[in-house]
């Protein structure tokens, strides 16, 4: 609905029910954080000041908007200003990793109010992991002084493929017992809030952008750890593709590894050549002790030449795949994260060597390839942002204003 489609005036007694999207429109204007007066909002929307006042009252009753002081007076009584109320309502972000779970409660700006974590293997199964999450979430909400009724949405990241439209993991290789488990349904039995589930790389991309690159609309986040994957933000929007597998670069063919088997059943996958376990396997063949990504990183930090060369080659292999991504998506920034990124410039140098050499000059003229700044915080912050983006969407705000159930993610 546009501003020209606003319904005719109605009885003031019923205006706070707000059967139109006008309140949502006002809220979307205020989401930029800039305080505005009723007069300013009236001028921006073309609505009568009295109508704006009623809509602002409705948003204040929801805890979404509040007064932030007085505007500069032009004579007479100063006008009150209104802006988004960061402390009124909250979201829950959940980062489920291969061997850990981390929770965070944040306000509507993404500011973390409190956290909780534990080392729980995802292989323990959904009931064990999510059972801990629901209990810990209630305790965390109480600890930060919030009621469950203040919870607007829940964002969850899982270390495997997720069908985003349903929130169900699909054939996740390191998550026994999780295949097609109804994760949103589990939480809906406990919390009255919409639940959004995505794979961990997608939420890491959201978190990295929020923390480090808020003005960048074209970004690729690459996670290099036990597996390799990427989250793609294009035009300021996270791209998931038709089935939610956009960015799954770990199983792109790389000629150098034509004979190397991959866990997916194919040969020559990037993940089989350049992931942490793949590099560790290669180093073991030289007689070094390396069982994990962390072992590889430790060897690099100690200056082991074989480890440094292997990591540099892994960067080149990743760069070969990213060169195609640069041509297709034309990002402004490529961020390298995950455990193996702790090897520092050796991995990134390999990526840069290939991408800058093989990509078109126009595509790389201003392209930055850099290490993650958010680090281990990217996933849980991204899970919060996933929840915030849904909770503050025009559809969700309008539903809250009219007293309807907040819409669940589109199936």
Beta strands, then each sheet from edge to edge (+ up, - down):
strand 1: 36-37
strand 2: 65-70
strand 3: 80-84
strand 4: 90-96
strand 5: 101-106
strand 6: 112-118
strand 7: 151-158
strand 8: 162-163
strand 9: 168-169
strand 10: 194-199
strand 11: 219-224
strand 12: 228-234
strand 13: 237-239
strand 14: 333-337
strand 15: 368-371
sheet 1: 1+ 3- 2+
sheet 2: 6+ 5- 4+ 7+ 10+
sheet 3: 8+ 9-
sheet 4: 13+ 12- 11+ 14+ 15+
end
